[in-house]
Amino acid sequence: MHGARVYQVFMNPLSPFHEEAWQMVDACSRRRTEVTGLASHSDYWFLVRAMGAAGVGPMSNVAMGKAR
């Protein structure tokens, strides 16, 4: 997002449909981050939201990743 100063990264270890399981795992100023300490061969779902001078942006689409 143009003008973003911070990206909030949210993770859900259950499924994107378990609203109560979303948790913020990072707030970073770069467009790339690494989440560590995940269970091997498990699926995780992620959302990202940008924050800047104009305020908080919308949540991204859900992305799924598998821990190695």
N, C-alpha and C positions, 0 to 999 in steps of 0.2 A: 504494500500500500504506500503510495507516494506520501512522504512526510511522516511516516511511522517512526516513532522513537523507541517504542517497546513492543515486543510481541509476547503475548501471553499464550502459553502452550498448555492445553488441557488433555488429560488422558483418561481412558475408561478401560479397565481390564475385563469387564463383563460383556458388554455389547453397547452399541450406540443408543439402544432403546431403554437402558437402565439409567434414567436421568440422575438418580441419586448417587451413582457411582462416578460421575465426572469429577476430576480433581485437577487443580492447577499444579503442574509439575515443573514449570519454569517460566521466568519472565526475563527476556533477554533483549539486547539491542541489535543483535545480528539476525539475519534471515535463516540461520542454521543453528541447530542445537542438537545435543545428544542426550537421550534419556538412558540412564544406567540402572542396574540393579533389577532388571526384569527377568522373569522366569523364562528359561530357554524353551523354544518351540511353542510359545504361547502367543495368541493373537491379542493385539491391543488396538484401540481406536483413538484417534487424535483429532482435536480441533485447535485452531489458532485464531487469535483475534489481535488486531493491531491497535495501538494507542498512539495518538499524536497530539499536536497542538489543537486540532479540530475536535478532539474527543476520542471516544472509543468506537472502533469500527465494528461491523457485523462479524459474527462467527463464520469461519470458513466452512466449506463442505467437510464432511467426515472423511478421514483417511485411515485405512487399516494397515497395520504393519505386524510382522511376526518377529519376535525376539529370536536372536541366534544363540 
